[in-house]
Amino acid sequence: MARLRADLDALRAALAEEVTTRRVVVIDPAGGERIRLAAAADAEAAVTVCDPDGHARATLAASGPEGHLRIRARAVSEPDDEPTLVDLFALDAEDAEDHPYVGLELIDRGDSVAGFSHYRSPRPHPWWSHPDDHGR
């Protein structure tokens, strides 16, 4: 019994120092997911805020060279449609000769329909208003 108590005390001390998990979900009183904190296998770390019915409304994420804030609207015409998104993003330089850049993009049903990127260099600042006009 003494050994079991000592092991339990050691476990409590270890947990007091650090709790490790890949996903934390905060639920509301009705049991719906409202906030999700996650670290995915593809190295993305994200905080997602959901509506009371679980619709992911806003996500703040970082993955590799990109960090972004994504806001989602509901698809009103067809519930199965992909939502309209607004993505505010920042990316690291693409190579050693380049500079980091930031941008804003409107995505409708999976298609990029408008956007703007700003580079911290003499490079032109691209903008587009049609999915075929950009190269992000």
C-alpha positions in Angstrom: 0.0 0.0 0.0 2.9 2.4 0.8 4.4 1.8 -2.6 1.1 2.4 -4.3 0.7 5.7 -2.4 4.3 6.7 -3.3 3.6 5.9 -7.0 0.4 7.9 -6.9 2.1 10.9 -5.3 4.9 10.7 -8.0 2.2 10.7 -10.7 0.4 13.7 -9.2 3.7 15.6 -9.0 4.5 14.8 -12.6 1.0 15.9 -13.8 1.3 19.1 -11.8 4.4 19.9 -13.9 2.9 19.1 -17.3 -0.2 17.6 -18.9 0.3 16.5 -22.5 -2.4 15.9 -25.1 -3.0 16.5 -28.8 -6.5 17.9 -28.5 -8.6 19.8 -25.9 -12.3 20.5 -26.4 -14.3 22.9 -24.3 -18.0 22.0 -24.4 -21.0 24.1 -23.4 -23.6 23.0 -20.9 -25.6 21.3 -23.7 -22.6 19.2 -24.6 -21.7 21.0 -27.9 -18.1 21.7 -28.9 -17.4 25.4 -28.6 -13.6 25.7 -28.6 -11.1 23.2 -29.9 -7.4 23.3 -29.4 -5.5 20.8 -31.5 -2.1 19.8 -32.9 -2.5 17.7 -36.0 -0.2 15.1 -37.6 0.6 17.6 -40.4 2.2 19.9 -37.8 -0.7 22.3 -37.8 -1.6 23.8 -34.4 -5.0 25.4 -34.3 -7.6 27.1 -32.0 -11.1 26.8 -33.4 -14.1 28.7 -32.1 -17.5 27.1 -32.9 -21.1 28.2 -32.9 -23.5 26.5 -30.4 -24.3 23.8 -33.1 -20.6 23.0 -33.7 -20.1 25.0 -36.9 -16.4 26.1 -36.9 -16.7 29.9 -37.2 -13.1 31.1 -36.7 -9.7 29.3 -36.7 -6.3 30.7 -35.7 -3.7 28.3 -36.9 0.0 27.9 -37.7 1.5 25.2 -39.9 5.0 25.2 -41.3 5.8 28.6 -42.9 2.2 29.8 -42.7 0.1 31.4 -40.0 -3.5 32.3 -40.7 -6.8 33.5 -39.2 -9.8 32.0 -41.1 -13.4 33.2 -40.7 -16.1 30.9 -42.0 -19.6 31.9 -43.1 -22.4 29.4 -43.3 -23.4 28.0 -46.7 -27.1 29.1 -46.9 -28.0 27.7 -50.3 -26.9 24.1 -49.8 -26.0 22.8 -46.3 -23.4 20.5 -47.9 -21.6 23.3 -49.8 -18.2 24.4 -48.6 -18.4 27.6 -46.6 -17.3 31.0 -47.8 -14.0 31.8 -46.0 -11.9 34.9 -45.4 -8.3 34.1 -44.8 -5.8 36.5 -43.3 -2.4 34.9 -43.7 1.3 35.5 -43.2 4.0 33.3 -44.8 7.7 33.0 -44.2 10.0 33.8 -47.1 9.9 31.2 -49.9 13.7 31.2 -50.2 16.8 33.0 -48.9 16.5 35.8 -51.5 12.9 36.5 -50.7 11.0 38.3 -47.8 8.0 37.2 -45.7 4.6 38.3 -46.9 1.1 38.8 -45.7 -2.2 38.7 -47.5 -6.0 38.5 -47.4 -8.0 36.1 -49.5 -11.7 35.4 -50.1 -12.5 31.8 -50.8 -16.0 30.8 -52.0 -16.9 27.1 -52.1 -13.2 26.1 -52.3 -12.3 28.6 -55.1 -10.1 31.7 -54.4 -12.1 34.6 -55.8 -10.3 37.7 -54.6 -7.2 38.5 -52.6 -4.2 40.7 -52.0 -0.6 39.9 -50.9 2.0 42.4 -49.6 5.7 41.6 -49.7 8.3 43.5 -47.7 10.5 44.0 -50.7 10.6 45.8 -54.1 8.6 42.9 -55.5 5.1 43.8 -56.9 2.2 43.3 -54.5 -0.2 41.0 -56.3 -3.9 41.2 -56.1 -6.5 39.1 -57.9 -10.2 39.1 -58.3 -10.6 35.8 -60.2 -9.4 32.3 -59.2 -7.1 32.1 -62.3 -5.4 35.4 -61.6 -3.3 34.5 -58.6 -0.4 32.2 -57.8 -0.6 31.8 -54.0 
